[in-house]
Amino acid sequence: MTMVTVGIVAVAIAAFLSTMAIILVTVLTLLLIGTTLWATMWRYREIGKLSGYLRDISSGNYSMDVRDNEEGELSILKNEIYKVTSMLAEHKSSLQADKTHLTDAISDISHQLKTPLTSMRVMTDLLEDPNLPESKRIEFTHNIHVQLERLDWLVTSLLKLSKIDAGTVQFKQDVILVRDLIEKALESLHAPIDVKNQRVSIQGEDTVSFTGDLNWTAEALVNILKNGIEHTPEEGSMSIRFSENTLFTDIVITDNGPGIPKEDLPYIFNRFHKGKHNSEESVGIGLAMAHGIIANQGGTIDVDSAEGQGTQFHVKFYKHNI
């Protein structure tokens, strides 16, 4: 409307000059009004396309590509919208992966809990039999106690693992002597080591240290050592060597067990993974927990093994002042 008003005023002014001026001003005014109307219609059409694109995004369709290499405000807007769309698509994919992971984890946990619960239910039914021999009653009671301990360990470990995965664990940053760490980890493992009459040698300087959380790192080492105890034969041997340099502190745990098959190596730190040589009682979360604890403190854990040649775990904690 403003453009039309300006055009009429311009024609009126031109009328005081000459007929040629009236024609020229009229033509220019019509061209200006036509160009403005065309540009406005084009802009509304492009905005309409963007509105439809945004509606597609809101319905979950992220496949359209509206990037534009032309100049102008709308082209800039299109490119910014595409960037946001790409981020939303990645976020959706990540959420879907998390949902799938959660579903698989719940399924695995359900399976792990179902086995001991079923076993205890059967033994409880048998214990109700008044004619059950006393020896069997003692055996079933002992087995129920063992299964309850297993359930307690499983639930506790799963809770710890979930806290690590959720990033809610606040790891301390204390200076830890590696020898103290190893002694703390071995405190709860003397009984299974003695039962299998195994030997554990420790080699390293008393001054070797790293920065981390003593209790959580001991938990990681316990799970690595448990794995070694489980797979090392009776009267077998394990060694723990540690050292440090200007880059990192290195802890090497070696056993002379049957080793890990090549096909199992890529998956040993996956939760609920049970390898070829795992026992029936193995759940498959110990090494996953150890990996999570070490990785969340900026460390690394690697394994070197071959079937029939034992297994060696390398744990490294890097210096923070590098």
N, C-alpha and C positions, 0 to 999 in steps of 0.2 A: 504494500500500500504506500509506503514511504517513497519507493522508487517511482511509482506512478505519479505521485504528487510532485516530486522533483522534476519529472519529465514534463508535466503540464506547465509548471512555472518556467522551465527552460524554453519551451515552445512560445509561451506568451512573451518572454523577453525577446526571443528571436523575431517575433512579429514586428517589433519596432525597428528592426534592422533592414531585412530584405526577405524576399521570397526564397532565395537560395539558402539563406540562414535558417528559415523555417524548415525547409526540406532536410537540410543536413542534420539539424538538431532532432527532428522527428525520427529520421532513420537511426541515428545514434541511440536515441532513447529506446526505440523498439528493440534494437540489437542488445542493448544493455539489459532491458527487462527480460527478453527471451533467454539471454545467457544466464541471467540470475535464476529464472524459473527452471531452466534445464539443470543447472548446478544443484539447486535445491531438491529437485525430484531425484537426481542421481544420489545425493547424500541420503535422502530418506530411504531410497531403495537399498543402499549399502547398509544403513543402520538396521533396516528390516531383516537383511540377511544375517547380520550379527545377532539380532534378537533371536532369530530361529536357531542360530548356532549355539547361543547360550541356553536355549530351551533343550536342545539335544544334549548338552553337557549335563544339565540338571536331571535328565532322564538316564544318564550313565553312558552316553555315547561320546567317546573321546577320540574317535577315528578321523574326524574331519581336520583338514589342514587349511587354516585361513591366513597363513603367512603371506605378506605382500611386500614386494621389493620397490613399489612405487613410493613417491614422496607424498607427504601430506599427513594431516592429523589422523585420519581414519586408518591409514596404513600403519602408523605407529601404534594406534589402538589395537589393530588386528594382531600385530606381532606380540604385543604385551599380553593380549588374551590367549594367544597360542602358548606363550611361556607358562602362564598360569594353568592352562589346560594340561600341558605336559606334566607339570608338577602334580596336578590332581590325579592324572593317570598313574604316575609312579606311586603316589600315596595309596591309591586304590589297590594297585598290584601288591604293594607291601602289606596292606591290611589283609588281603586275600591269602597271602603266603602265611601271615601270622595266624590267621583263622585255621588254615589247613594244618599248620604245625601244632596248634593247640588241640585240634580234633585228634590228630595222631597221638599226641602225648597223653590225652585223656584215655584213648583206647588202650595204649600201652600200659598206663597206670592201672586201668581197670583189670587188664589181663594179669598184671603182676600181683594185684591184691586178691583176685579171684581164686588163684591156685591155692595159697595157704588157707584162705577162708573155707574153701570147699573141703580141704583135707581136715581141718579142725571140726567142721560140721559132721563129717563122717565119723571121726573118732569120738565125738561127743555122743552121737547116737549109739555107738557101740558101748560106750561107758554106762549107758542106761540099762544095759542088760544085766540083771542080777546074777546070772550064771557065768558071767565073764571071769575067767581065771585071774587070780591076783597078779600074776606075772604080766599078763596082757594089759591089765588096768594100769600098772606102773609104767609099762612101755608107752601106752597111749597118752598118759598124763605127761610123761617126759616129752613126747613128740609135740603135744599141744603147746607146752612151754617153749620149745625150740621155735615153733612156728610163730608164736606171739612175739618172741624176741626178734625174729626176722621181719615181722610186720612193723614193729617199733622202729627198727633200723631203716626200713624202706620208707616209711612215712617221714621220718626225720630227715633222711637224705633228700627226698623229693622236695620237702619244704626248703631246705638249704639251696637246692638247685634252682628252685623257682625264684628265690630271693636274688640269686646271682643273675639269673636271666633277666629279671625285672630291673636290675641295676639299683636295687635298694640297699645293698650292702655297702657300708662305709669302711673301706679298708684303711687300716692305720698305716702310718709312714714312720715306722720305728727302725732303728738300726738293729739288725738281728745277726747274731753269731750263728753261722751255719751248723756248727757242732751242737749248739744248744737246740736248734730246730730239729736236728736228726734225733737227738736223745728224747725230745718231747714226742716226736712221731712214733718212736719205738716203744714208748711206755706201754701203750695198749696192745702191742703186738708180741710181747714176750711169750705169752701162753701159746699161740699157734706156732710160733717158731720152735718152742721147746717140744711141742707135741710131735712135730715133724723132724726134730733133731737137726735143724738146719743151722748153718753158720753164717753170720753176718759180719763182714769186715768193714771198718770205717777208716778212710784215709784222707787226710787234709790238715792244713794248718789251723790252729785254734783261733787265729785272728781273722780268718776269712769271714766276710759279712756281706749283707745287702740291705736295702731299705724296703720294708714291707710290713705285712701283718703276721705276727707270729702264730696266732691261733688258727687263722684261716689257711696259712701256708702249711702248717703242720697237718691240717685236715687233708690238704692236697697230697702231701707226701705219704700219709697213712694209706690213702687209696692206691697210690702207685705201689707201695710196699706190699699191701694186701694182695694186689695182682701178682706180684713176684712170688710171694709165699704160696699162693694158690697153685701157681704153675711150676714152682720148683719142686723136684721130687724129694722124698725123705732122705735125710743126710746130705742134701744138696747145699749149695752155697750161694750167697748173694753178697755183692760188694757195693759200697756207697763211697764214691770219690767226689771231692769238691775242691775247687780252686777259684781264684779270681785274677783278673787283669784290669787294665785301665778301662775296658769296655763293658765287661759284665762279670757276674758271679755264676759259675757253672757247677751244677750238681749232676752227677752221673750215677744212675742206679742200674746195676747189671745182675741178671740171674742166669743160671745154667739150666733153665727149663727147656721145654720142647720147641720154643720159639713160636713166632706168629706166622701163619701162612701168608704168602704174598697177597692173596685176594682179600684178606681181612685187614691188612695194614691201613688202607685209606679210611676205614670206618671205625677204628678202635676207640676214637674219642666221641663217637656218636652215642647218644643216650639209648639204652636198651639194646645196643648191639651185642650179640653173643657170638663169639668166634668159634672156630672149629674145635679148639681145645678147652673151651669154657665148660665148667661143671654145670650140673643141673640146677644147683643152688644159686649160680651166678645170675644177677639181675641185669647188669650192664649199665650202671650209672656211675660207678666209682671213678673211672677214667674220665668220663664226661665232666664230672664235678671237678676233678683235679685240673683239667684243661681250663674250665671256666674261672677257677680261682686264680690260676697262674696268669691267664690272659688278661684278667681284669686288674692285675697289678703291673701290667706292662711287660710281663715275661713271656717266654715261649717254652713249649714242651714238644719235643720230637722223639720219635722212636726209631730204633735201628734193630732189625730182627730178620732172621731167616729160619725157616723150619729146620729143627734139629740143631740149631746153633745158639740157642738162648736169646734173650732180649735185653736191650739197653735203652733206657730212657734218659734223654738229655734235657735238663731244666736250666734255663738261663734267665737271670734277672739283670737287666741292664742298668748301668750307672745313670743317675739322674742329672749329673753335672756335665754331661757330654754336650 
